[in-house]
Amino acid sequence: MEEILRVENLSVEYYAASGKRQTGIQNINFSLQEGEIYGIIGESGSGKSTLLLAILGLLEDKAEIKGKIFYRGKEIQNLSEKEKKKYALKKLPWFFKINWID
């Protein structure tokens, strides 16, 4: 099976108005192989949305992102803004927010 997505030591710190930094997620590691299905579950505020937004490259101006993200072997956080939009809109899977009632 081909590796689709790999996340290495991903950490996100948000910039607070006070100048302090707030940790969103810390040292996340996983890989997703073609054909696998993953679910991300956790309490409100545990970092699920932060993880997905960081993978999609949608937090750069709001937070500091450390670590590496690979899509089909290509490191994606060093892409240009145009390339990031192409990956986010066309290549990375979309994630839907639902709750257990849905």
C-alpha positions in Angstrom: 0.0 0.0 0.0 1.1 3.5 -0.8 1.5 6.0 2.0 -0.9 8.9 1.4 -0.3 11.2 4.4 2.5 11.3 7.0 2.7 13.7 9.9 5.9 13.9 11.9 6.2 15.7 15.2 3.5 18.2 14.4 3.0 20.9 17.0 0.9 24.1 16.8 1.1 27.1 19.1 -1.5 29.9 18.7 -0.5 33.6 19.1 -2.6 35.2 21.9 -3.4 38.9 22.0 -1.5 39.1 25.3 1.7 37.9 23.6 1.6 34.5 25.3 1.5 31.4 23.2 -1.2 28.7 23.7 -0.4 25.1 22.7 -2.9 23.7 20.3 -1.4 20.3 19.7 2.0 18.9 20.5 4.2 16.2 18.8 1.6 14.4 16.8 2.8 11.5 14.6 0.9 9.3 12.3 0.7 7.9 8.7 -2.2 7.0 6.6 -1.9 4.3 3.9 -4.0 4.1 0.8 -7.3 2.4 1.6 -7.2 3.1 5.3 -9.8 5.1 7.1 -9.0 7.1 10.3 -11.2 8.9 12.7 -10.1 11.7 14.9 -12.1 11.9 18.1 -11.7 13.8 21.3 -13.3 16.3 23.7 -14.1 19.8 22.7 -10.9 21.8 22.6 -8.6 18.8 22.4 -7.1 19.8 19.0 -9.0 17.9 16.4 -9.8 21.0 14.3 -6.3 22.4 14.9 -4.7 19.2 13.6 -6.8 19.2 10.4 -6.4 22.9 9.7 -2.6 22.6 10.2 -2.5 19.7 7.7 -4.5 21.8 5.2 -2.1 24.7 5.7 -4.9 27.0 7.0 -3.2 28.3 10.2 0.0 30.1 9.1 -1.1 33.6 10.0 -2.7 32.5 13.3 -0.2 30.1 14.7 3.3 28.7 14.6 3.4 25.2 13.0 6.4 22.9 13.7 7.0 19.5 12.3 6.6 17.9 8.9 3.6 17.0 6.8 4.0 14.8 3.7 1.3 14.1 1.1 2.2 11.2 -1.3 5.9 11.7 -0.3 6.0 15.4 -0.9 6.6 17.8 2.0 3.7 20.2 1.7 4.3 23.0 4.2 7.0 24.5 2.0 4.7 24.9 -1.0 3.8 28.3 -2.4 0.4 29.7 -1.5 -0.9 28.8 -4.9 0.3 25.2 -4.6 -1.1 24.9 -1.0 -4.6 26.0 -2.3 -4.3 23.4 -5.1 -3.5 20.7 -2.6 -6.1 21.8 -0.1 -8.9 22.1 -2.6 -8.2 19.2 -5.0 -5.9 16.6 -3.5 -6.4 16.4 0.3 -9.6 14.7 1.5 -12.3 16.9 2.9 -13.2 16.5 6.6 -16.7 16.9 7.9 -17.6 17.9 11.4 -20.5 15.8 12.8 -21.5 14.8 16.3 -22.9 11.5 17.6 -26.5 12.8 17.1 -25.9 13.3 13.3 
